[in-house]
Amino acid sequence: MDIKFTNRLSYKQARLTVLVGFILGTLLSLIQIGIDYASEDASINREMQALLQISHNPASRIAYNIDAELAQELTAGLLQSPAITRARLVDNTDTVLADAQRPRQESSYRFISDFLFDESRQFQDSLLLSHMPDDYLGTLYLEVDTFPFGSRFLKRAEVTLLNGFIRSLILTGILLVLFYIMLTQPLVRVISALASSNTRHPARSKLSYPPGHEHDEIGVLVKVANQQFVSMATEIEQRRNAENRLTDYLNELENIVSARTNELKASNTRLSQSNEELEQARRRALDMAQARAAFLANMSHEIRTPLNGLLGMIALSLDSPLNAEQRQQLSIAHDSGKVLVELLNDILDLSKFDAGQLELERIPFDLGALVEDTANLLSQNAAPSVELTCLIDPNFPSMVLGDPTRVRQIVSNLLSNALKFTRFGRVDVRLSATHAGVRLEVCDTGIGIPREAQVRIFQPFTQAGAGITRQYGGTGLGLALTNNLCEAMQGRLSISSEAGFGSQFSAELPLPSHSPAIPVGRLRGSVAAISNAGSGLAELLQTLLPAWGVDYRRYDSPQALGQVSPDLLITDDLDSLFDLRPHVHAPILLVTAYGNFLPGEQAANLSPLQQQARPLARSALYQALRRTLQGADSIHPSAHDGALHSERRARILLVEDNPVNQLVAKGMLAKLGCEVSIAAHGADALEHLERGHFDLVLMDCNMPVMDGYEASRQIRQSGRWPELPIVALTANAMPEERERCRAAGMSDYLAKPFRREELLALIDHWVPLTAS
């Protein structure tokens, strides 16, 4: 068998060995050259110093006698050295007695010598006579060309490297021959014997050992090959026996396959019947899903329509003159209606999660104000002995990016859950910024959740125990929906709780900062607080007041106040107010529970007195401090808004068939300063548009004669009002309703029941503010 020369083991081993030997030889040669270089470099200085010593006495006498002729002979004699290119003799008055020089030697290798030993070197010797060692006679200067030494060094280096290369070549040839004789030739014989062996009768094939290799690796290879021949012969015999048995099995298998084929035909027939039954079941499931979606849409419409009228009428009644008791009763009714709307939204949102149709907005909004507004709305649900506090990091961004509606649902569900199960102690809402977004924590001192129940509380319609629903009420939807909303925002909801020791829910939401925290104006003055050290009010004031520049001190009781006379006293201790007022003349800010304000006569006896309900919002606290400490007038947003709305003269066409909803919407629009025309159905709306000009159309979707979809399509197809905004007013809050409205040509969408603030935002967006 012919093997290519470069593929032979002898060549590969020789190449590897020579390569290693060449590298080592080269390294040793380089080391030798380096040692020679150091010796040559030192010899230059050594020879020049010796030459200076030889010339010292003659030069000293010449300098002493100031003999220029002898000086010239001395310098000319020094130039006889091939390395010296210039010799100069100077006396003690710096007079040059002799200066001889010659050109340096040129060569193509000179640049290597100059690099190694420098181009030239300077030497000098101070001239003195032995019997006058203290008398300086002059200086002998020598300029040395290093090339004669460098060329001598380069020749030796060349010989050293050449010898190493020749030794490597000789070693290569010797090793190649030795490896071929000792390794390649025996292996070639073994390979040839293997190639000529009879594979059909391996038992007859037996290899002989190459001479001299019976006990080395080649001998072991021959021995293993002979053992393999024996094993192959045994395996071939076994396979022949197996083939005979397999032939018998095949005959038997044919009979079995024939019987099984008949059974499979019967099974296929039954499977076809099962597939038909499964298809029928799938169709029934789809029909049921569609029926459920239609039921939810109808339920949403049927419930939201009367809710819109109910909440709208209550909101309009709240704007009329009422006594305190009537206003409180209507406010409770209005807030209860909002809770009903939130419950309806929770059910519909769960259906959106099931259908995968939940859409999230990404707009800037004030999360801190949203948390405070939500806590203020839910404060009516707090037990009288529960302190509700919003603790927002002073450096929290003023605006974040996200879906404010969904975030409000998360805050509302977590806070409602905490207030429901807390009868004593504190409920805190903490808001802070993280590197990945925001962290919202709701902590309470309520009944807590057992560890074994924490794994199932995020499931729909599930609570911690069977007695929870009976004792505390609730549907079990809040935490499930909150967890789904956090996951939809790529966030995470976690719980830390122990039965009897309260709970802490933490929502990590990736809401990036849109605007940094806005620094508030610095206040000047002293504020004292009478409150328990572990209260939420004390923590809130300690966090905010020093950051606003206020000199703040807290006291545990009125007696601890002593003779301190602050500019403002803040307290949540209602019982000590009447004992405190005769001794404190500063204004008092009383922080009380929802609906627990002092009546007018008692408040007048404690004047000057301000009352704020828990949770105490940052803006309300700042305005109270500003009014008291700096005498600034309070800012009334409602009055500002009223002045703004009085300037609005938008003409709005309201298309609504329900009389109650007509009254609600018209009343809200009138208070916003709008001129309203009412159409009972779509055809009536088209007639109104023909007769007059309108800035905005509020279009109900489900109406007799002509519904809102068809009316919107005809308005757009006519081409006469291409820029007219059409906003859908519908009680159907399902996600496909928004797409249906857009397909009909409507500009925006507002679900019933809607609030005045939502209606105002809609008008601000679509109708520019104009003066009458």
C-alpha positions in Angstrom: 0.0 0.0 0.0 1.5 3.3 -1.2 1.3 6.1 1.4 2.2 9.7 0.5 5.6 10.7 1.9 4.2 13.7 3.8 1.5 11.5 5.3 3.9 8.9 6.8 4.4 8.7 10.5 8.2 8.8 10.1 8.0 12.2 8.3 5.5 13.6 10.8 7.6 12.5 13.8 10.9 13.7 12.2 9.2 17.0 11.3 7.9 17.5 14.8 11.2 16.5 16.4 13.3 18.7 14.1 10.9 21.6 14.6 11.3 21.3 18.3 15.1 20.9 17.9 15.2 23.8 15.5 13.3 26.1 17.9 15.4 25.0 20.8 18.7 25.3 18.7 17.6 28.8 17.5 16.8 29.9 21.1 20.2 28.6 22.3 21.9 30.4 19.3 20.0 33.6 20.1 21.1 33.3 23.8 24.7 32.7 22.7 24.4 35.7 20.3 23.0 37.8 23.2 25.9 36.8 25.4 28.3 37.6 22.6 26.5 41.0 22.1 26.9 41.9 25.7 30.6 40.9 25.7 31.2 42.8 22.5 29.4 45.9 23.9 31.6 45.8 27.0 34.8 45.2 25.0 34.3 48.5 23.2 34.4 50.5 26.4 37.2 48.2 27.7 39.5 48.6 24.7 38.9 52.4 24.5 39.6 52.8 28.2 42.8 50.8 27.8 43.9 53.0 24.8 43.2 56.1 27.0 45.4 54.7 29.8 48.2 54.0 27.3 48.0 57.5 25.9 47.5 59.3 29.3 51.2 59.9 30.2 52.4 61.0 26.7 49.4 63.3 26.3 49.9 64.7 29.8 53.5 65.6 29.1 52.5 67.1 25.7 49.9 69.2 27.4 52.4 70.2 30.1 55.0 71.3 27.6 52.3 72.7 25.2 54.0 71.0 22.3 51.6 71.2 19.4 53.9 69.1 17.0 54.0 66.2 19.4 50.3 66.6 20.0 49.6 66.3 16.3 51.8 63.1 16.1 49.9 61.6 19.1 46.4 62.2 17.6 47.6 60.9 14.2 48.9 57.8 15.9 45.5 57.3 17.7 43.7 57.4 14.3 45.6 54.3 13.4 43.1 52.4 15.4 40.3 51.3 13.0 37.6 52.3 15.5 38.8 55.9 16.3 37.5 58.5 13.8 38.5 61.6 15.7 41.2 62.5 18.4 41.4 66.0 20.0 43.9 67.3 22.6 43.0 70.4 24.6 45.2 72.1 27.2 43.9 73.6 30.5 43.1 76.9 28.8 40.7 75.1 26.4 43.3 75.7 23.6 43.2 72.9 21.0 46.7 71.6 20.6 45.7 69.0 18.0 42.5 67.8 16.3 42.7 64.9 13.8 39.8 63.0 12.2 39.0 60.7 9.4 35.7 59.6 7.7 33.9 56.6 9.1 33.6 53.3 7.3 30.5 52.8 5.2 28.7 49.4 4.7 25.2 48.0 3.9 25.2 46.4 7.3 26.1 49.5 9.1 22.4 50.3 10.1 22.3 47.0 12.1 25.5 47.8 13.9 24.4 51.4 14.6 21.1 50.0 16.0 22.9 47.5 18.3 26.0 49.5 19.4 25.0 53.2 18.6 26.5 55.1 15.7 29.5 56.4 17.7 30.7 56.8 21.3 32.6 59.6 23.0 35.5 59.1 25.4 37.6 61.7 27.3 40.5 61.6 29.8 41.6 64.4 32.1 45.4 64.8 31.8 47.5 64.8 35.1 51.1 64.1 35.9 51.8 61.6 38.6 54.1 64.1 40.6 51.5 66.9 40.2 48.1 65.1 40.8 46.3 68.3 41.7 47.2 70.2 38.6 44.8 69.9 35.7 46.8 70.0 32.4 44.1 69.4 29.8 41.7 66.8 28.2 42.1 64.1 25.5 38.9 63.5 23.5 38.3 60.4 21.5 35.3 59.8 19.1 34.9 56.0 18.4 33.0 54.5 15.4 31.4 51.2 16.7 31.0 49.7 13.2 34.4 47.7 13.4 33.2 46.0 16.6 29.6 45.6 15.2 30.8 44.0 11.9 32.9 41.6 13.9 29.9 40.7 16.1 27.6 40.3 13.1 30.0 37.9 11.4 30.1 35.7 14.5 26.3 35.8 14.8 26.0 34.8 11.1 28.3 31.8 11.6 26.4 30.8 14.8 23.0 30.8 13.1 24.3 29.1 10.0 25.8 26.3 12.0 22.5 25.8 13.9 20.6 25.6 10.6 23.0 23.0 9.1 22.8 20.9 12.3 19.0 21.0 12.0 19.1 19.7 8.4 21.5 16.9 9.3 19.4 15.9 12.3 16.3 15.9 10.0 17.8 13.4 7.6 19.1 11.1 10.3 15.8 11.1 12.2 13.8 10.6 9.0 15.8 7.4 8.1 15.6 6.1 11.7 11.9 6.6 12.0 11.3 5.0 8.7 13.3 1.9 9.6 11.9 1.6 13.1 8.3 2.7 12.7 7.0 3.2 9.1 8.4 0.0 7.5 7.0 -2.4 10.1 3.6 -0.6 10.0 3.5 -0.8 6.2 4.1 -4.6 6.5 1.2 -5.0 9.0 -1.1 -2.8 6.8 -0.3 -4.9 3.7 -1.0 -8.1 5.6 -4.4 -6.7 6.8 -5.3 -5.6 3.3 -4.6 -9.1 1.9 -6.5 -11.0 4.6 -9.7 -12.8 3.7 -12.7 -11.0 5.2 -15.1 -13.8 4.5 -13.1 -16.3 6.5 -11.5 -14.2 9.2 -10.6 -17.3 11.2 -8.1 -18.3 8.6 -6.4 -14.9 8.6 -3.5 -14.5 11.1 -0.8 -11.8 11.0 2.9 -12.5 11.8 4.9 -10.3 14.1 7.5 -8.0 12.3 11.1 -9.0 13.5 12.2 -7.1 16.6 8.6 -5.8 17.3 7.1 -8.7 19.2 6.7 -6.8 22.5 6.3 -3.1 21.5 3.3 -1.2 20.3 3.4 -2.8 16.8 3.4 -6.2 18.3 0.4 -5.3 20.5 -1.3 -4.0 17.3 -0.7 -7.4 15.5 -2.0 -9.3 18.6 -5.2 -7.2 18.9 -5.8 -7.6 15.1 -5.5 -11.4 15.4 -8.0 -11.3 18.4 -10.4 -9.3 16.3 -10.2 -11.8 13.5 -11.3 -14.5 16.0 -14.1 -12.3 17.3 -15.3 -11.5 13.8 -15.5 -15.2 12.9 -17.6 -15.9 16.0 -19.9 -12.9 15.3 -20.4 -14.0 11.6 -21.4 -17.5 12.8 -23.8 -16.0 15.2 -25.3 -13.7 12.5 -25.9 -16.7 10.2 -27.8 -18.5 13.0 -29.8 -15.3 13.6 -30.7 -15.0 9.9 -32.0 -18.5 9.9 -34.2 -17.8 13.0 -35.3 -14.4 11.5 -36.6 -16.2 8.4 -38.8 -18.3 10.6 -40.0 -15.2 12.5 -40.9 -13.4 9.3 -43.2 -16.2 8.2 -44.9 -16.1 11.6 -45.0 -12.2 11.4 -46.9 -12.3 8.2 -49.7 -14.1 9.8 -49.7 -11.7 12.7 -49.7 -8.6 10.4 -52.7 -10.0 8.5 -54.7 -10.3 11.7 -53.6 -6.9 13.0 -54.5 -5.3 9.7 -58.1 -6.4 10.2 -58.1 -5.0 13.7 -56.7 -1.6 12.5 -59.4 -1.3 10.0 -62.0 -1.7 12.7 -60.1 0.8 14.9 -59.9 3.4 12.1 -63.6 3.2 11.7 -64.1 3.9 15.4 -61.5 6.7 15.3 -63.3 8.4 12.5 -66.5 8.4 14.5 -64.6 9.8 17.5 -63.1 12.6 15.3 -66.6 13.6 14.2 -67.8 13.7 17.8 -64.7 15.8 18.8 -65.3 18.2 15.9 -68.9 18.6 17.0 -67.7 19.3 20.6 -65.2 21.9 19.3 -68.0 23.6 17.4 -70.2 23.7 20.5 -67.3 25.1 22.5 -66.8 27.9 19.9 -70.5 28.6 19.9 -70.5 28.8 23.7 -67.4 31.1 23.6 -69.1 33.4 21.1 -72.3 33.3 23.2 -70.3 34.2 26.3 -68.7 37.1 24.5 -72.1 38.3 23.3 -73.5 37.9 26.8 -70.6 40.0 28.3 -71.1 42.6 25.7 -74.9 42.8 26.3 -74.3 42.7 30.1 -71.8 45.5 29.8 -74.3 47.6 27.7 -77.3 46.9 29.9 -75.5 47.6 33.1 -73.5 50.6 32.0 -76.5 52.4 30.5 -78.4 52.8 33.8 -75.1 53.3 35.7 -74.2 56.2 33.4 -77.6 57.8 34.2 -77.2 57.0 37.9 -73.7 58.4 38.3 -74.3 61.3 36.0 -77.4 62.4 37.9 -75.6 62.1 41.3 -72.6 64.1 39.9 -75.0 66.8 38.8 -76.8 66.8 42.1 -73.4 67.2 43.9 -73.0 70.5 42.0 -76.2 71.9 43.4 -76.6 73.6 46.9 -76.8 70.8 49.5 -76.3 70.6 53.3 -73.4 68.6 54.7 -75.5 65.4 55.4 -77.0 65.4 51.9 -73.6 66.0 50.2 -72.1 63.2 52.2 -74.9 60.8 51.4 -74.7 61.6 47.7 -70.9 61.3 47.7 -71.2 57.8 49.3 -73.7 56.8 46.6 -71.5 58.2 43.9 -68.4 56.4 45.2 -70.4 53.2 45.6 -71.4 53.4 42.0 -67.7 53.9 41.0 -67.0 50.7 42.9 -69.7 48.9 41.0 -68.1 50.2 37.7 -64.7 48.9 38.9 -66.1 45.5 39.6 -67.7 45.4 36.1 -64.4 46.4 34.6 -62.6 43.6 36.5 -65.0 41.0 35.1 -64.6 42.4 31.6 -60.8 42.6 31.9 -60.6 38.9 32.9 -62.5 38.1 29.8 -60.0 40.1 27.8 -57.1 38.2 29.3 -58.8 34.9 28.4 -59.3 36.1 24.8 -55.8 37.6 24.6 -57.2 41.0 23.6 -55.9 43.3 26.4 -54.2 46.4 24.9 -51.8 48.6 27.0 -51.3 52.3 26.4 -47.8 54.0 26.7 -48.4 57.6 27.7 -46.9 59.9 30.3 -48.8 60.3 33.5 -48.3 61.4 37.1 -48.1 58.1 39.1 -47.7 59.8 42.4 -50.9 61.9 42.0 -52.7 58.8 40.7 -51.7 56.8 43.8 -52.9 59.7 46.1 -56.2 60.1 44.2 -56.9 56.4 44.3 -56.1 56.2 48.0 -58.3 59.3 48.7 -61.2 57.7 46.8 -60.9 54.4 48.7 -60.3 56.1 52.1 -64.1 55.8 52.8 -63.6 52.0 53.0 -61.0 52.3 55.8 -62.1 51.4 59.3 -62.1 54.4 61.8 -59.1 52.9 63.7 -57.0 52.3 60.5 -54.5 54.9 59.5 -54.2 55.2 55.7 -50.9 56.8 54.5 -49.3 57.5 51.0 -45.5 57.5 51.4 -44.0 58.6 48.0 -40.3 59.1 47.6 -39.5 62.8 47.3 -37.2 62.1 44.4 -39.9 60.0 42.5 -40.3 61.2 38.8 -43.1 63.6 38.2 -44.1 61.7 35.1 -43.7 58.0 34.0 -44.6 56.2 30.8 -47.3 53.5 30.9 -51.0 52.8 31.0 -52.5 55.0 33.7 -55.9 53.1 33.6 -54.3 49.7 34.2 -51.9 51.0 36.9 -54.9 52.6 38.7 -56.5 49.2 38.7 -53.5 47.6 40.3 -53.3 50.3 43.0 -57.1 50.2 43.6 -57.2 46.4 43.8 -54.2 46.1 46.2 -55.4 49.0 48.4 -59.0 47.8 48.5 -57.8 44.3 49.5 -55.6 45.8 52.3 -58.4 48.0 53.7 -61.0 45.2 53.6 -58.9 42.9 55.8 -57.5 45.5 58.2 -59.5 46.6 61.2 -56.8 48.2 63.4 -53.3 49.7 62.8 -52.0 51.0 59.5 -52.3 50.6 55.7 -49.4 52.2 53.8 -49.0 52.7 50.1 -45.2 53.2 49.3 -44.0 54.4 45.9 -40.3 54.5 44.9 -38.2 54.4 41.8 -35.9 51.5 40.9 -33.3 51.0 38.1 -35.8 49.0 36.1 -38.9 51.1 36.7 -41.0 51.7 39.9 -41.9 49.7 43.0 -45.4 49.9 44.5 -45.8 48.4 47.9 -49.1 48.1 49.9 -48.5 47.1 53.5 -51.1 46.5 56.1 -51.5 45.2 59.7 -54.5 43.0 58.9 -55.3 39.4 59.3 -52.5 38.2 57.1 -52.4 35.2 54.7 -51.3 31.7 55.7 -48.3 30.3 53.8 -50.3 27.4 52.3 -52.9 29.8 51.0 -50.5 32.2 49.3 -50.0 29.9 46.3 -53.6 30.1 45.3 -54.8 33.6 46.0 -53.8 34.8 42.5 -56.3 32.4 40.9 -59.7 33.9 39.8 -62.7 33.6 42.2 -60.3 32.3 44.9 -59.7 33.6 48.4 -57.5 32.5 51.3 -60.2 30.5 53.0 -63.9 29.5 52.9 -64.8 31.8 55.7 -63.2 34.9 54.1 -66.0 35.4 51.7 -68.7 35.0 54.4 -66.9 37.3 56.9 -65.4 40.0 54.6 -67.2 39.6 51.2 -65.6 40.0 47.8 -65.5 38.1 44.6 -61.8 36.9 44.6 -61.2 38.7 41.3 -58.9 41.6 42.5 -55.6 39.8 43.1 -56.0 37.6 40.0 -56.6 40.6 37.8 -53.8 42.5 39.4 -51.4 39.6 38.9 -52.5 39.4 35.2 -52.0 43.1 34.7 -48.5 43.0 36.2 -47.5 40.2 34.0 -49.0 41.9 30.9 -46.8 44.9 31.7 -43.7 42.6 32.0 -43.7 43.3 35.7 -44.0 41.0 38.8 -46.3 40.9 41.8 -45.0 39.3 45.0 -46.4 38.8 48.5 -44.9 38.6 52.0 -47.4 37.7 54.7 -47.9 35.8 57.9 -51.2 34.9 59.4 -52.1 37.4 62.1 -49.2 39.8 61.3 -50.4 41.6 58.2 -49.4 41.4 54.5 -47.1 43.2 52.1 -47.8 43.2 48.3 -45.0 44.5 46.1 -45.6 45.3 42.4 -42.4 45.7 40.3 -43.5 47.6 37.2 -41.1 48.5 34.3 -42.5 52.1 33.9 -39.6 54.3 32.7 -39.2 57.8 33.9 -40.5 60.5 31.5 -39.9 63.6 33.6 -37.7 64.0 36.7 -39.0 65.1 40.0 -40.0 68.8 40.0 -38.4 70.6 42.9 -40.9 72.5 45.0 -40.5 76.0 46.4 -38.6 76.2 49.7 -40.7 77.1 52.7 -39.5 78.9 55.9 -40.9 78.4 59.3 -41.2 75.9 62.2 -43.7 73.1 62.3 -44.5 70.9 65.3 -46.4 67.6 65.2 -48.1 65.7 68.0 -48.3 62.2 66.8 -47.2 58.7 67.7 -43.7 57.8 66.5 -45.0 54.7 64.8 -47.8 56.5 62.9 -47.9 57.0 59.2 -48.4 60.8 59.7 -45.1 61.0 61.6 -43.3 59.1 58.8 -44.9 61.3 56.1 -44.0 64.5 57.8 -40.4 63.4 58.6 -39.9 62.5 54.9 -41.4 65.7 53.3 -41.0 68.7 55.6 -37.2 68.8 56.0 -36.9 68.4 52.2 -39.1 71.5 51.8 -36.9 73.6 54.2 -39.2 73.5 57.2 -37.9 73.3 60.7 -39.8 70.2 61.9 -40.1 68.6 65.4 -42.3 65.8 66.6 -43.7 65.4 70.1 -45.4 62.4 71.7 -48.0 64.3 73.7 -49.2 67.9 74.2 -47.4 68.0 77.5 -44.1 67.3 75.7 -44.6 70.5 73.6 -44.0 72.6 76.7 -43.3 76.3 75.9 -42.5 75.7 72.2 -44.3 78.1 70.0 -44.3 76.8 66.4 -45.7 78.5 63.3 -48.0 75.6 62.7 -49.1 72.6 64.8 -50.1 69.3 63.0 -51.8 66.6 64.9 -54.0 63.5 64.4 -55.0 63.4 68.1 -58.6 64.7 68.1 -59.1 64.1 71.8 -56.4 66.5 72.9 -57.4 69.4 70.7 -59.7 71.2 73.2 -57.1 70.9 76.0 -54.3 72.0 73.6 -55.9 75.2 72.2 -55.8 77.4 75.4 -52.0 76.9 75.5 -51.2 77.0 71.8 -52.0 80.0 69.7 -50.5 78.8 66.4 -52.8 77.6 63.6 -53.6 73.9 63.9 -53.8 71.4 61.0 -56.0 68.4 62.1 -55.6 65.2 60.1 -58.6 62.9 60.6 -60.2 59.8 59.1 -62.7 60.0 56.2 -65.9 61.7 57.2 -64.7 62.5 60.7 -64.4 66.3 60.4 -65.4 68.5 63.3 -68.7 70.2 62.9 -68.7 74.0 62.2 -69.3 75.2 65.8 -66.6 73.0 67.3 -64.2 73.9 64.5 -64.9 77.6 65.1 -64.0 77.2 68.8 -60.6 75.9 67.8 -59.9 78.5 65.2 -57.6 79.0 63.4 -58.0 75.4 62.4 -57.6 73.5 59.1 -58.9 69.9 58.6 -57.6 67.4 56.2 -58.8 63.8 55.7 -56.4 60.8 55.5 -54.5 60.0 53.4 -52.8 63.4 53.4 -51.7 64.3 49.9 -48.4 66.0 49.2 -50.1 68.9 47.3 -52.7 69.5 50.1 -50.0 69.5 52.7 -47.8 71.8 50.8 -50.6 74.3 50.1 -51.6 74.2 53.8 -48.0 75.0 54.9 -47.7 77.7 52.2 -50.9 79.4 53.3 -49.9 79.3 57.0 -46.1 79.9 56.8 -46.0 82.4 53.9 -49.5 83.8 53.9 -50.0 82.6 50.2 -53.5 82.3 48.9 -54.7 78.8 48.2 -55.1 77.7 44.7 -58.6 76.4 43.9 -58.4 74.2 40.8 -62.2 74.1 40.5 -62.5 77.8 40.3 -59.7 78.0 37.8 -61.4 75.3 35.7 -64.7 77.1 36.0 -63.1 80.3 34.6 -61.6 78.3 31.9 -64.8 76.6 30.9 -66.7 79.8 30.9 -64.6 80.8 28.0 -65.4 77.7 26.0 -68.2 78.0 23.4 -68.0 74.7 21.7 -71.1 73.6 19.8 -71.7 69.9 20.4 -74.2 67.5 18.8 -75.3 64.8 21.3 -76.8 61.8 19.5 -78.5 59.7 22.3 -81.8 57.9 22.4 -82.0 57.3 26.2 -83.7 60.3 27.9 -81.8 59.9 31.2 -78.4 59.8 29.4 -79.5 62.8 27.4 -80.0 64.7 30.7 -76.8 63.5 32.2 -74.6 64.4 29.2 -76.3 67.7 28.5 -75.9 68.7 32.2 -72.2 67.8 32.2 -71.6 69.6 28.9 -73.5 72.7 30.0 -71.3 72.9 33.2 -68.3 72.7 30.9 -69.5 75.8 29.0 -70.7 74.0 25.8 -73.8 74.6 23.7 -75.6 71.3 23.2 -78.0 70.1 20.6 -79.7 66.7 21.0 -80.6 64.2 18.3 -82.6 61.0 19.1 -81.1 58.8 16.4 -78.6 58.8 13.5 -81.1 60.1 10.9 -82.0 63.0 13.2 -78.2 63.7 13.6 -77.8 64.0 9.8 -80.6 66.5 9.7 -79.0 68.6 12.5 -75.7 68.6 10.6 -77.5 69.9 7.5 -79.0 72.8 9.4 -76.1 74.0 11.5 -72.4 73.9 12.3 -71.0 71.7 15.1 -67.5 71.4 16.6 -67.9 67.8 17.9 -70.4 64.9 17.7 -71.0 62.6 20.6 -72.5 59.5 19.0 -74.3 56.7 20.8 -73.9 53.4 19.0 -77.1 51.5 19.6 -80.2 53.5 18.6 -83.5 53.0 16.8 -84.1 54.1 13.2 -80.4 54.5 12.4 -77.6 53.4 14.8 -74.4 55.3 15.4 -72.2 53.1 13.1 -74.4 53.7 10.0 -74.7 57.4 10.8 -70.9 57.8 11.1 -70.4 56.0 7.8 -72.8 58.3 6.0 -71.2 61.4 7.5 -67.7 60.2 6.3 -69.0 59.1 2.9 -70.7 62.4 2.2 -67.4 64.2 2.2 -69.0 67.4 3.6 -67.6 67.1 7.1 -64.2 65.4 6.7 -62.6 67.0 9.8 -65.6 66.8 12.1 -64.6 64.8 15.2 -67.1 61.9 16.0 -66.7 60.3 19.4 -68.5 57.1 20.2 -70.5 56.9 23.4 -71.2 53.2 24.1 -72.0 51.0 27.0 -70.2 48.1 25.3 -66.7 48.0 26.8 -65.5 44.9 25.0 -62.2 45.4 23.0 -63.8 44.6 19.6 -66.2 47.5 20.1 -63.3 50.0 19.7 -62.3 48.5 16.4 -65.9 48.5 15.2 -66.2 52.2 16.0 -63.0 53.0 14.1 -64.1 51.0 11.1 -67.3 53.1 11.0 -65.2 56.3 10.8 -65.4 57.5 14.4 -62.5 59.5 15.7 -62.5 58.4 19.4 -64.2 56.2 21.9 -65.7 56.8 25.4 -67.2 54.0 27.4 -70.2 54.6 29.7 -70.5 55.4 32.5 -68.1 58.3 32.0 -66.9 61.0 34.4 -66.9 64.7 33.8 -63.1 64.7 33.9 -63.0 62.2 31.1 -65.5 64.2 29.1 -63.4 67.4 29.7 -60.2 65.6 28.5 -62.0 64.5 25.4 -63.3 68.0 24.5 -59.8 69.5 25.2 -58.3 67.0 22.8 -60.7 67.4 19.9 -62.1 71.0 20.3 -59.6 73.9 20.6 -60.4 76.5 23.3 -62.0 79.6 21.8 -63.3 82.8 23.3 -66.9 83.8 22.8 
